[in-house]
Amino acid sequence: MPEPLLPAAALDAAGPRGIRLAERRLGKIELRGDPGDRAFMAAVGRAIDLLLPTEPNTTAARGDLTALWLGPDAWLLTCPPEALAALAGSLRDALADVHAAVIDVSDGRVALRLSGANARDVLAKGCPLDLHPRAFATGSCAQSLVVKASVLLHLLDDDARGGPAFDLYVARSFAHYLFAWLEDAGSEYGVQVGIPV
């Protein structure tokens, strides 16, 4: 796993607590295969004990493992960093005789968590997606732009008390740019910058 993108600083307690922004430390695997191939789907199901989402812009989760739909034959699997090697090994073993690809993309993508009562307002400043709860419900994911950065956006939770929690997966080369933009865009609501989680 690469070093954290952000310094391990304590939460900034200044200002109202409308937005929280932090890097998430996750293992990330891009999985490719044909969902119409029963052998592929069965092998993946046995390896991770989870059915891959096959509907566009949906996700599936079991514990700390999440599968995000990227396209008709592609998924992003996320897990705790310490579980990455075992997950990748299980998938490679299970798919040894099946046409598939298991690629560790942990170093290539950074996961940023944006949460809080005004998280949608911050994203609306630079993202063309309709993020209203009727259009983008909990568990939804979509690839889009936030300002000029290509991201995979995932709504993990939409707690009425704490506000929505989004994970944004972005190429490492755009991560500092996107983080700085999110921090600036959220400044009117008060931003807490946290340690990587």
TORLO-966563 format. One record per residue: residue in one letter; x, y, z of N, C-alpha, C in turn. Coordinates in steps of 0.1 Angstrom, whole numbers, padded with zeros to 4 digits, always signed. Layout:
! TORLO-966563
AXYZXYZXYZ ...
END
This chain:
! TORLO-966563
M+0008-0012+0000+0000+0000+0000+0009+0012+0000 P+0005+0023-0008+0013+0035-0008+0011+0043+0005 E+0020+0052+0007+0019+0061+0019+0006+0069+0018 P+0000+0073+0029-0012+0081+0029-0010+0094+0020 L-0020+0098+0013-0019+0110+0006-0019+0123+0015 L-0026+0122+0026-0027+0133+0035-0019+0131+0048 P-0014+0142+0054-0007+0140+0067-0017+0135+0077 A-0011+0127+0087-0019+0122+0098-0021+0132+0108 A-0031+0141+0105-0034+0153+0114-0047+0150+0121 A-0048+0156+0133-0060+0155+0140-0071+0163+0133 L-0084+0159+0136-0095+0167+0130-0094+0182+0133 D-0096+0190+0123-0097+0204+0125-0110+0208+0131 A-0110+0212+0144-0123+0214+0151-0128+0228+0148 A-0121+0236+0140-0126+0250+0138-0138+0250+0129 G-0148+0259+0131-0159+0261+0123-0170+0250+0125 P-0182+0253+0119-0193+0243+0121-0189+0230+0114 R-0196+0220+0118-0193+0206+0114-0202+0202+0103 G-0202+0209+0092-0211+0206+0081-0205+0196+0071 I-0192+0195+0070-0185+0187+0060-0173+0180+0067 R-0171+0167+0064-0160+0160+0068-0153+0154+0056 L-0140+0156+0055-0132+0152+0043-0120+0144+0048 A-0118+0132+0043-0106+0124+0047-0103+0114+0036 E-0091+0109+0036-0087+0098+0027-0090+0085+0034 R-0095+0076+0026-0097+0062+0031-0086+0053+0027 R-0081+0045+0036-0071+0035+0032-0078+0022+0029 L-0078+0019+0016-0085+0007+0011-0076-0001+0001 G-0078-0014+0001-0073-0022-0010-0083-0022-0021 K-0078-0021-0033-0087-0020-0045-0083-0030-0056 I-0093-0037-0060-0090-0047-0071-0100-0044-0082 E-0095-0043-0094-0104-0043-0106-0106-0057-0111 L-0118-0061-0112-0121-0075-0116-0128-0074-0130 R-0124-0082-0139-0130-0082-0152-0134-0096-0156 G-0146-0098-0162-0151-0111-0166-0165-0109-0172 D-0170-0120-0178-0183-0120-0184-0194-0124-0174 P-0203-0115-0171-0213-0119-0161-0223-0129-0167 G-0223-0131-0180-0231-0141-0186-0225-0155-0186 D-0212-0156-0181-0205-0168-0180-0208-0174-0166 R-0216-0184-0165-0219-0190-0152-0207-0194-0144 A-0197-0199-0151-0185-0204-0144-0178-0192-0138 F-0177-0181-0144-0171-0169-0139-0179-0164-0126 M-0192-0162-0128-0200-0157-0116-0200-0167-0105 A-0200-0180-0107-0200-0190-0096-0186-0190-0089 A-0175-0189-0097-0162-0189-0091-0160-0176-0082 V-0164-0165-0087-0163-0152-0080-0172-0154-0067 G-0184-0158-0068-0193-0160-0057-0187-0169-0046 R-0180-0180-0050-0174-0189-0041-0162-0182-0034 A-0154-0174-0042-0142-0168-0037-0145-0157-0027 I-0155-0149-0029-0158-0137-0021-0171-0138-0013 D-0179-0149-0015-0191-0150-0008-0200-0138-0010 L-0201-0133-0023-0209-0121-0026-0212-0122-0041 L-0225-0119-0044-0229-0118-0058-0225-0104-0063 L-0218-0105-0075-0215-0092-0081-0227-0085-0086 P-0227-0072-0085-0239-0064-0090-0238-0064-0105 T-0249-0067-0112-0249-0067-0126-0258-0056-0132 E-0265-0048-0124-0273-0037-0129-0264-0025-0129 P-0265-0016-0139-0256-0004-0140-0257+0004-0127 N-0246+0010-0123-0245+0019-0112-0250+0014-0098 T-0248+0001-0096-0252-0005-0083-0240-0011-0076 T-0242-0014-0064-0231-0020-0056-0236-0032-0048 A-0227-0040-0042-0231-0050-0033-0220-0051-0022 A-0224-0054-0010-0214-0054+0001-0217-0065+0010 R-0206-0070+0016-0206-0080+0027-0195-0076+0037 G-0199-0072+0048-0189-0067+0058-0181-0056+0052 D-0167-0057+0052-0158-0047+0047-0155-0048+0033 L-0161-0058+0026-0159-0060+0012-0171-0053+0004 T-0167-0045-0006-0177-0039-0015-0174-0041-0029 A-0184-0044-0037-0182-0045-0052-0190-0034-0059 L-0183-0026-0067-0190-0015-0074-0190-0018-0088 W-0201-0016-0095-0203-0019-0109-0196-0008-0117 L-0186-0011-0126-0179-0002-0134-0184-0002-0148 G-0189-0013-0153-0193-0015-0167-0199-0029-0168 P-0203-0033-0180-0209-0046-0182-0200-0058-0179 D-0187-0056-0179-0178-0067-0175-0167-0063-0166 A-0170-0052-0158-0159-0047-0149-0165-0043-0135 W-0158-0046-0125-0161-0042-0111-0149-0037-0104 L-0151-0028-0094-0141-0024-0085-0144-0031-0071 L-0135-0039-0066-0137-0045-0053-0128-0037-0043 T-0134-0033-0032-0126-0026-0021-0127-0034-0008 C-0116-0034-0001-0115-0041+0012-0105-0034+0021 P-0104-0038+0033-0093-0033+0042-0079-0036+0036 P-0069-0028+0037-0056-0031+0031-0050-0044+0035 E-0053-0047+0048-0047-0060+0053-0054-0072+0047 A-0065-0071+0041-0072-0082+0035-0070-0083+0019 L-0062-0074+0014-0061-0073-0001-0054-0085-0006 A-0043-0090-0001-0035-0101-0006-0043-0114-0006 A-0050-0116+0005-0059-0128+0006-0070-0128-0004 L-0076-0116-0006-0087-0114-0015-0083-0117-0030 A-0072-0110-0033-0066-0112-0047-0062-0127-0049 G-0056-0133-0039-0052-0147-0041-0064-0156-0042 S-0075-0154-0034-0087-0162-0035-0093-0161-0049 L-0094-0149-0054-0100-0147-0067-0091-0153-0078 R-0078-0151-0078-0069-0157-0088-0070-0172-0088 D-0071-0178-0076-0072-0193-0075-0085-0197-0081 A-0096-0191-0077-0109-0195-0082-0111-0193-0097 L-0104-0183-0102-0106-0180-0116-0095-0185-0125 A-0087-0194-0120-0076-0199-0128-0079-0205-0141 D-0091-0212-0142-0095-0218-0154-0106-0211-0161 V-0108-0198-0158-0119-0190-0163-0113-0178-0170 H-0119-0173-0181-0114-0161-0187-0118-0149-0179 A-0108-0143-0172-0111-0132-0162-0097-0125-0160 A-0098-0113-0153-0087-0106-0149-0089-0100-0135 V-0078-0102-0127-0078-0097-0113-0066-0087-0112 I-0069-0074-0111-0058-0064-0111-0058-0056-0099 D-0047-0056-0091-0046-0047-0080-0044-0033-0084 V-0053-0024-0082-0052-0010-0086-0051-0001-0073 S-0047-0007-0062-0046+0001-0050-0037+0013-0051 D-0026+0012-0058-0017+0023-0059-0022+0034-0069 G-0031+0030-0078-0035+0039-0089-0047+0048-0085 R-0055+0043-0076-0067+0051-0072-0066+0055-0057 V-0070+0067-0054-0071+0072-0041-0086+0073-0037 A-0090+0069-0025-0104+0070-0021-0105+0081-0011 L-0114+0091-0014-0117+0102-0005-0131+0101+0000 R-0132+0103+0013-0146+0103+0019-0150+0117+0021 L-0162+0120+0016-0168+0133+0018-0182+0130+0025 S-0184+0136+0037-0196+0133+0044-0201+0145+0051 G-0213+0145+0056-0219+0156+0063-0231+0161+0057 A-0238+0170+0065-0251+0175+0061-0250+0182+0047 N-0239+0188+0044-0238+0196+0031-0230+0189+0020 A-0228+0176+0022-0219+0169+0012-0225+0170-0002 R-0238+0169-0004-0244+0170-0017-0242+0184-0023 D-0243+0194-0014-0241+0208-0019-0227+0210-0024 V-0218+0205-0017-0204+0206-0022-0202+0199-0035 L-0206+0187-0037-0205+0180-0049-0212+0187-0061 A-0224+0193-0058-0232+0199-0068-0224+0211-0074 K-0215+0216-0067-0207+0228-0073-0198+0223-0085 G-0195+0210-0086-0186+0206-0096-0189+0193-0103 C-0201+0187-0100-0204+0174-0105-0218+0175-0113 P-0219+0171-0125-0231+0172-0133-0242+0162-0129 L-0239+0152-0121-0249+0142-0117-0260+0148-0109 D-0272+0142-0110-0283+0145-0101-0281+0137-0089 L-0277+0143-0078-0274+0135-0066-0285+0136-0056 H-0297+0141-0060-0309+0141-0051-0312+0126-0047 P-0316+0124-0034-0319+0110-0030-0328+0102-0038 R-0337+0109-0045-0346+0102-0054-0339+0096-0066 A-0328+0103-0071-0321+0099-0083-0309+0091-0079 F-0303+0093-0068-0290+0087-0064-0291+0082-0050 A-0296+0070-0048-0300+0064-0035-0287+0058-0029 T-0289+0055-0016-0278+0048-0009-0275+0035-0017 G-0262+0032-0018-0257+0021-0026-0254+0024-0040 S-0258+0035-0045-0256+0039-0059-0241+0042-0061 C-0237+0040-0074-0223+0044-0078-0224+0049-0092 A-0216+0058-0096-0215+0063-0110-0202+0069-0113 Q-0198+0068-0125-0185+0074-0130-0189+0087-0136 S-0182+0098-0132-0185+0111-0137-0173+0120-0135 L-0175+0133-0136-0165+0143-0134-0168+0151-0121 V-0158+0154-0113-0160+0164-0103-0149+0174-0107 V-0154+0186-0110-0146+0196-0118-0140+0189-0129 K-0127+0189-0130-0121+0182-0142-0115+0168-0139 A-0118+0163-0128-0112+0150-0124-0123+0139-0126 S-0119+0129-0133-0127+0117-0135-0128+0109-0122 V-0140+0106-0117-0142+0099-0104-0152+0088-0105 L-0151+0079-0096-0161+0069-0094-0167+0074-0080 L-0180+0077-0081-0187+0082-0069-0196+0072-0063 H-0195+0069-0050-0203+0059-0043-0210+0065-0031 L-0223+0064-0031-0230+0069-0019-0232+0057-0009 L-0225+0058+0002-0225+0047+0012-0236+0047+0021 D-0240+0059+0025-0250+0061+0035-0257+0074+0034 D-0269+0076+0038-0276+0088+0038-0284+0090+0051 D-0276+0091+0062-0282+0092+0075-0288+0106+0076 A-0301+0106+0080-0308+0119+0082-0301+0128+0092 R-0295+0122+0102-0288+0130+0113-0274+0135+0109 G-0267+0126+0103-0253+0129+0100-0251+0133+0085 G-0261+0132+0077-0260+0136+0063-0254+0124+0055 P-0253+0126+0042-0248+0116+0033-0233+0114+0034 A-0228+0102+0031-0214+0099+0031-0211+0093+0017 F-0202+0100+0010-0198+0096-0004-0183+0092-0003 D-0180+0082-0011-0166+0079-0014-0163+0082-0028 L-0152+0089-0031-0148+0093-0044-0135+0087-0047 Y-0135+0078-0058-0123+0072-0062-0117+0079-0074 V-0105+0084-0073-0099+0092-0083-0084+0087-0085 A-0080+0089-0097-0066+0086-0101-0056+0094-0091 R-0046+0087-0087-0037+0093-0077-0031+0106-0083 S-0029+0107-0096-0024+0120-0101-0033+0132-0100 F-0046+0129-0098-0056+0140-0096-0060+0141-0081 A-0055+0133-0072-0060+0133-0059-0058+0146-0051 H-0046+0151-0052-0043+0164-0045-0052+0175-0050 Y-0053+0176-0063-0062+0186-0069-0076+0185-0065 L-0082+0172-0065-0095+0171-0061-0097+0173-0046 F-0088+0169-0038-0089+0171-0023-0089+0186-0021 A-0080+0194-0027-0079+0208-0025-0092+0215-0029 W-0098+0210-0041-0110+0216-0046-0122+0213-0036 L-0123+0201-0031-0134+0197-0022-0132+0205-0009 E-0120+0207-0004-0118+0215+0008-0122+0229+0006 D-0119+0235-0005-0123+0249-0008-0138+0250-0010 A-0144+0241-0018-0158+0241-0021-0166+0239-0008 G-0161+0232+0002-0168+0230+0014-0166+0240+0025 S-0157+0250+0022-0153+0260+0032-0164+0268+0038 E-0174+0271+0029-0186+0279+0034-0194+0271+0044 Y-0193+0258+0045-0201+0250+0054-0193+0246+0066 G-0180+0248+0066-0171+0244+0077-0166+0230+0073 V-0153+0228+0072-0147+0216+0068-0138+0210+0079 Q-0141+0198+0082-0132+0190+0091-0123+0181+0082 V-0110+0183+0083-0101+0174+0075-0096+0164+0085 G-0098+0151+0081-0094+0140+0091-0083+0132+0086 I-0078+0124+0095-0068+0114+0093-0073+0103+0083 P-0064+0097+0076-0069+0086+0067-0076+0075+0075 V-0087+0070+0070-0095+0059+0077-0097+0048+0067 
END
